[in-house]
Structure formats: structure tokens, C-alpha cells
Amino acid sequence: DDDEEEEEEEELEYLTPSQVRLLRKEAAKRQARRTLPRVAFPEESDSPLTPITDEFRHDELVLVTGLSKSNKKEVKAVAEELEYELMLEMQKEVFCVTIKGSTATFYAPFDDENDDDPTNESHNNKRAKKIVLRNSYQPNQWSKRIKASRDHRGQIVKEEPQQ
């Protein structure tokens, strides 16, 4: 059971700080161009996630407004809960990129298999271009530098060549 849990943890993806920065920048650009889809969060509805998931079919970034108008301190908690619910509903990773006031911007990457098939219904002309997240991280890329040996005072000990 422990091995299965470890494998599940390894499969979970996360965004690096540079990737979050890139997504925030892209969201700001799209908002300035008025191409960022906005969805009002319906608090009292039978299926509040349906309009949001519909927008995610056409775009990777979606701005959700009206998360917690009554209490601004609850906005982060509501955004995290919505992120989790969207992840379960869409069965893919969803990330909250920014939270500002009572709005939050969510990112859900497009599926790679949907891009290749032009006959697929979700692949249409309305669909935005996929955002490319670059990452230069490689496991075991860096190794610790060997530090010089020191004496009891913290001074570097120069080893004398043995004769």
C-alpha cells in the first residue's frame, strides 16, 4: 500500500514559480485584450461548475468572478475548494494562478491527445493556442560542492604534502 501511495504522489504535478509567473503574465495580457473568458460563479445553482468546465474546453485560463462577495477573507478557501472540485469534475489538473478581490484565475492545461485529432469536437476554431510552459529542471542536475576541511576555530586547514 505504501508503494501505491508514493506512486500517486509522484504523479501529482505542480507549477514552478517561474511557470506561475508566466501564467499570471499571460492572464494579464489576455485580460487587457479582453480575450480572457470570464465566468460569474453562481453560488446557488444545481451545477455551478458546468459553465466553468465549458469555458475550459476552449481556453486554458478562465477568470471566475464573485467567489465570496460577502466575506473577502473566505475567497482563498472558496478558490481552493473550487480548484479541487474542478479537478474532480474534469479529471485533470487545475491550478489557481491568481486571487484578486473576489475573483480568481484558474489554469487547466489542454490534453495533448486532443490536439492531434482535428476531427475531435473539442478541437475547433474557437480553441485558443496552447500555452507552453517551459521548465529547465532536471533531477540530479546539481551536486553539493565539497567544502574544505576546517579546524576547531573554523579556519580552513591547509593539508601539507606528505614527503
Secondary structure, 3 states (H helix, E strand, C coil): CHHHHHHHHHHCCCCCHHHHHHHHHHHHHHHHCCCCCEEECCCCCCCCCHHHHHHHCCCCEEEEECCCCCCHHHHHHHHHHHHHHHHHHHCCCCEEEEEECCEEEEECCCCHHHHHCCCCCCCCCCCCCCCCCCCCCCCCCCCCCCCCCECCCCCECCCCCCC
